[in-house]
Amino acid sequence: MSTREALEPAVTSFAFIVIGMLLGNVLLILIALLPLLFVALSLLIPPPQEVEVERLGEDQTLWVDEQVSETIRVRVRGGVGVVTIGDVLPSSFSLEEGTNFKALWKGVKDVEAPISYRATCARRGLYQLEGVHYEARHFLQMSRTQIGVREAPRTYTVRPRPLLVKRVRHREAVTAIPMPAEAKYRFGISTTDFLEVRDYAPGDPYRMINWKATARRLSTSPSPLQVNEYEREGRKVVWIFLDSSPRMATGTTLRSALDYAVQAALGLGDFYLSRGCRVGLVVYNHDAYRWEGPFERKVRPPPELLKALSGLKSLEPLFEASEAEEETPPEGRGMRGRIILPDVGRRQRYRLMREMVKVEVGYSFDSLKEAVHGCRGHLRGSRPLFIIITMVEAGELKGLVEGVRALYRYTLRGRRPSILLVDVRGDWMAEEELAAKVVERELEGAYTALRALGVEVISWNPREESLVEMLARRVRYGR
């Protein structure tokens, strides 16, 4: 389509032709034809038609603050004009070397040129570059500029750097890190710790039969044989509960409390995995306790309603079994995919890292109490170590207290569970010295209330000390 630059000479030529015809001036008519011929010849030469973009290399996985190199090959064919190419980077990327923008002059021959640059990502996450933007302009601006995007996808997985707790030089700092107590598991070698009396199941050894309990049952009503069930020894278990509430967004856009909490969770996870423990992860939202409902009460519908519903046909469209397998979440990913069940080995380390890349503010909609309730089946009859990573606020302790009480409910009765709470603090909380003292005084009361419940509270300022230094400080000063 013609632009204003092409219409103005054409209108001017037409006006001079009309004036020349009215005055009978042939010379004026011939002069008026020159701009018209110029516009016609210019429109016969189109702007650059074909813009091909090829992104070299493959998707990359890198650490935070690590440089990444990118090379794009551009080919321009057909037409004459100026072509500008731009590769738009996410806001968390900063350009270090080269340029992600280039202007090319397309003459008679085809043009091919590379675009190379190096960038650094300052924040964890999954970044996807959809395509490369381009603009193709006519060399005389006689036609409209062509604006488009050429598909050249690229995915960057930026992983957070874990705090390497396992690389501790001082032995007293290692001993400061709490370890889980003996692990009682459903599968494993039986111990001498009595658990319960249950009904006999095929395969149980006869020496496990409790004849006294069986006789008491048979004296009242017919019942199967009763056997003694003992605790089974397994690997020690560690559960990490990570808070993703809006309060964790406190800080800068590049380094927030949630980013430091993610680093602490990964560091502690690597530490316990390297020592043969089973490590699990649960992401929760502290603020969700305000709208949580009676989730523990399961009301069964009336039999009449179930019978009526069973006769109704499903209104959902049919789909292939392969599609159902793709949409079904992996085993153990309950709570809308915000839980990773305890496991060991390098595969579990990879699962934790993959989940931490996706964690953002508001990532979960379950409170701490709901999160504990969601994995209660894996907590009953065990005594793991619980690590809660959050930001404590003196006036918002209800959610934490209810969650801690839920941990007491689902673990071994008669024994207090080991609960470690890491309070991520920072100088962003109070810039003035007087305000910092007020906040510290309020937090002391909150810490006292949590310690009364048996929770070991650790106040950690990641801007002043590392997690290992904080643990060593606890050894020296007992706090």
N, C-alpha and C positions, 0 to 999 in steps of 0.2 A: 504494500500500500504506500502511496506517495505521501511525503511529508510536506510541511509548510515550506521548506526550502525549495521543493520542486514546484509547488503550486504558485508561488509568487512570481517567478519568471514567466510561467505559462500565462498567467492572468495579465501580466504586463505586456507580453507579446500580443495577446488577443486585443488588448486596448489600443495599442499602436496600429494594429492592422485595421481596426474599425475606423480610427482617425484618418489613416492613409486612404482608405476607400472613400470616406466622406470628402476629403480634400482632393482626391484624384492624384495623390502623390505616390508614384510607384517606388521611388527610392525609400520612402518611409516604410512602405510595406515590406520591402526586402530587408531593411534593417531590423524590423520587428520579428522576422522569421528566424534570425540568428539565435536569440535566447530559447526559442521554441525547439530549434534543432539541437541545441546544447542539452536541454532537458531530456529530449527523446533519446539521444545517444547515451546519456548518463543512465537512464532507466534500463537500457539494454544490457548494461553491466550489473549483474546482481551483487549483493553483499556476499560474504563467505557463507557457503551453504552447509557444508558438513564439518562438524567439530567432533572429533573422536578423542576420548579420554581413557587412558589405561593406567590403573594404579599398580605399580610394581610391588612385589613382595606379598606377604601373607599377614593374617591377623596376628597381633602381638600381645604378649602378656608381660607386663613390666611392674616394677615397684614404684611407689610414690617418690617423686623428685628424681626419677630416672629419665634420661633423655631417650627420645625415640626419633628415628630418621624416617623420612617419607620421600618417595620419588614418584612423580606423575609424568607420564609421557602424553603429549598433546599433539594431535595431527589435525591440520586444517586443510580442507579441499574445496575447490570451486569458489568463484567470485573473487572480488577485490575489496579489501577494507581492513579495518582494525578489529582484532579479536582480543578480549580481555578474559583471563582465566583466574578464578579465585577458589581456593579450597578453604572453606569456613571451618575454623577450629572451635571446639567447646570453650566455654569461659574459663575452665580450670586449666587450660593449656596456655603456656607462654612460649612465644617464638624465641629461640636461642640463636640459630644460624640460618642463613638463607632467607627465602621469602616464599610465602604461599600465594602470591599474586604476581601475575605476569601479563604483559601486553605484547601482542604479536602483530606485525604488519604482514598481511596476506596479499602478495602481488599476483603475478600471472602464474607462477609455479606454486606447487603445494608446499606447505610449511610444516616442519616437525621440530618440536623443542621440548626439553625436559624442565620440570619444576622440582627443585630439591630444597628441603629445609629440615631443620632439627628443632624439636619442641620438647618441653618438659611439662609433665602433669603434676600438679601440686595437691591433688585430692584423689582419694580412692573412688572407684566406681567402675561401671561398665559403660563405655562410650562407643557410640556407633556413628560413623561418618557416612551419611547416605549417598552423597554425590558431590560433583564438582560444578560450580556455577560458572556460566560463561555469558558473554555479550558479544554479538557480531554486528558491527556498524558498517554502513555503506561509506565508501571513501569520500563521497561528496554529501553525505547525509540526505540523499535523495529518496531513500526508502526507510521504513521504520526499522529500529534496532531490534534484532532478534535476541531475546533473553530466554535462557533455559538452563536445565540441570541435566548433566550426563551422569548416569548411574555408575558409581565407582565405590562400592561399599567397603568399609574397613571397620573392624571392631578392635578396640583397645580394652583390655582387662587390666585395670590398674589396681594392684593389690596393696593393702596397707602393710607397712613394715612392722612385724611383731616385735615386742620387747623381748629380747632373747634372755629370758630368765635362766635358761640352762647354762649360760656362759657366766657363771658366778665364780669369782676367784676366792672369795672369803668363805670358809666353811660355815662360819656362824650365820652368814646370810642365807645359806641353803637350809640350815636347820630352822630358820625363822619362818620358812614357807610351810604352812600346815599341810599335813598329809591326811588322806581319808583313813577312817578306822577300818577294822576288818570288814571285808565285803561279804555279804550274805547274798547268794544268788540262787535262782531256781535250778540251775544246772551246774554240776560240779561235784566235787568229792564231799561226801557227808561228814559233818563234824559231830562232836559230842554235845552240842548245844541243842536242847529240846525246843521244838517250834510249836507243834500242835498234835492233836489226835484226829485222824481223818478216816474215811471209809477205805476198805481194802480195794485195791485196783489190781487187775491182772499184771503179773510181773513183779509184785512186791515180794521180798524174801519173807519166809515164814517166821524168821527170828524177829521180825519187826512187829509181829502181831502183839497187841496189848490185850491179853486175855481178861484181865480185870475189867477194863473198860468195855470189852465185848460182853462180858457176863452182866454188867449193869444195864447195858442197852437191851439185851435179850430178856431181862426180867420184866421190862415194861412193855416192849413191843418188838416184833420181828425186825431185825436190822442186820446189815452185813457186818463182817468182821471189822474190827477197829485196829489200825496200825499207828505206830509212833512215827511222826515226821520230824526230822532233824534238819538244822540249818546246813546249807551247802556252801562250801568255800569257793569263792570266785575271785576275779580281779577286783582291785579297789576302784571305786567309782567316784567321779567328780562331775558335778553338774554346775554349769556356768549360766547364770541368769543375767542377761544384758538388757538394760533399760533403753528404750527408744522413744521415750516421751519427748514432747516439745522442750522441756527444760534442758535436755541434753544438747540442744542447738546453741546453747550459750557459748560465746566465743566469736572467733572470726569466721569468715566464709571458707577459709582454707584449713583452719585448725580449731575445731569445736570440741566441746567436752565429749561428744559421741565419738569423734575420731580417736581421741586418747583412750576412751573406754574400749574401743575395738582393738587398739594396739595391746592394751592390757589383757583382754580376753584371749587374743591369739598367743601372746607370750606365755600366759599361764597354761593355756591349752597345750602348747608345745612342751612345756616343762613337765606336765603330768603324763603326757603321751610318751615322752622319752623315758619315763620311769615305769612303764608298763601299766599305767592306770587306764581305765575306760573313761573317756571324757565325752560328755554330752553338752549340748548348747540349747538354750531356750531364749528367745527374744520376746520381751513383754513390753507393755506400756504402763508406766506407773499411774498416769492420769485416768486409766480406764476403770479404776475402782469406783469412780463417781457414777458410772452408768451400768455397772455389772448387775446382773439379775440373779434369781435363784437357780443358778445353773446346776447345783448339786441335786436338786429334786427332780426325779424322773417320774412323770405322771403318765401312766399307760392309758391309751384311749379306751373307751367302753367297747366291749365285744361287739355290740350292735353296729357301731361305727366302722370297726375293722371289717366286719362281714359285708357291709354296704360298699365300702371302698374297694374290696377285693374283686367285686363284679364289674368295676368300671374299667374301660379300655384306656390304655395310655395314650395321651395326646401328643407325646413327644415323637418326633420323626425317628424312623429307624436309621441306624448307622452301622457301619461295618465293625467287626471285632477289632480290627487294627486301629481304627480311630479311637475306640474305647480304651485300648491299651496306652495310646499316646496321651490321652487326657487324664488318665488315672495317675494320681500322685504316687511317688515311690513309697515303699513300705516304711512305716514309722514316721511319715511326715504329717503328723496331726496338727491341730491348732492352726489350720490354714497355712501349713507349710512353714511355721516359725519354730520348729523344734527339730533337733538332730539327736537321735537316740545315742546313748553311750556306745562307743566302739573304740578299737585300738588300731594302731598301725598308721602307715603313710596314707592310706585311703581316707581314714578319718581326718587326718590333718588337711587333706585336700578338700574334704567336705566343709570343714570349718572355714577355710580360706575362701572357698566359693560363696559361702553364705555371708561372710563378713563384707565381701565386695558389694553385695546388694543391700546391706543394712543402711537405712536412712531414717530420719526423724519421722515418727508415725508408721514405722514398718510393721508394727504389730498392733492389734486392737484388743489384746487380752491383758488384764491386770495381772499382777504377780500371783494373786490368789487363784485366778482362773488358769494361769500357766501351770501352777503346781497341780491343780486339779486335773488338767489335761494329760499330765504324765504320771498320774498317781499309780497306774498299774505297774510302772517301773520303779516306784519308790517304796511300795509296801514290802515289809520284811527286809529292808536293807538299811544301812547306815552310811550313806555316802557323805562326801564333803560338798557343801553348797557354797558357791561363790556368787555373790550378788554385786554387780557393778552398776552403780547409779550415782545420782547427785542428790544428796540428802537436803531437804528443806525442813526447817524446824516446824513450820505450820502444816506440813503435809506428810505426817507419819502414819496415817491410818492405813494406807495401802501397803506400806512395808510391814506394819505390825500384823495385819491380817494374813499377808503372805508368809511371814515367819511362823505364825500359828498353824497355817496349813502344812508347812513342812514338818512341824511337830506331830501333826495328826497322821500323816501317811508314812512316817518312818517307824523304826522299831520302838515299841512302847516301853516306857520305863527307862529309856536312854535318851539323853539330850543330843540332838544332831549337831554336827560341826558346821557352823554357818560363819562364813567370812564375808564381810561387807566392805567393798572398796568404794569410798566416797571420793569421786573425782572433783577436785577443787581447782581453783586457778586465780590468778590476780585479776581476771576479768570480773570476778564477783564484786569487788569493791576496790576502787582505785585510791580512795582516800584512807588514811591510816585510821581515823576515827570510825569510819563506816566498817572497815575490816575488823576492828575490835568488837563492834556490835554484832556483826555476823558470826564471829568466832564464839562470842558468849552465848548466842542463841543455839549454835550447833552443839555446844557442850551439853546443854540440857537434852537435846535430841539423842546424842551419843549415849548419855546415861540411861535414857529410856530403852534404847536398843540393847545395851549391854545387860540390862536387867532381864531381858528375854534370852540371854545366852548367846548373843551375837557379838562376834569380835569385829569391831569397827576399825578401819584403817583410813585415815585422811591422807589423800595423796594429791600433791600439787605437781602435775607433770612438767610445768614450766621451770620448776626449781630443782627437781630431783627425779631420777629415774625410779622405776619400780623396784629395782634391786637395791638402790641406795635407801629407799624408804624401808625396805625389809631389814637392811642392816641397821638403820636407825632404831627400829623397833627392838632389836636385840640389845643395842647399847643403852637405850634410854627406857626401854620397857613400854613403848607406846607405838 
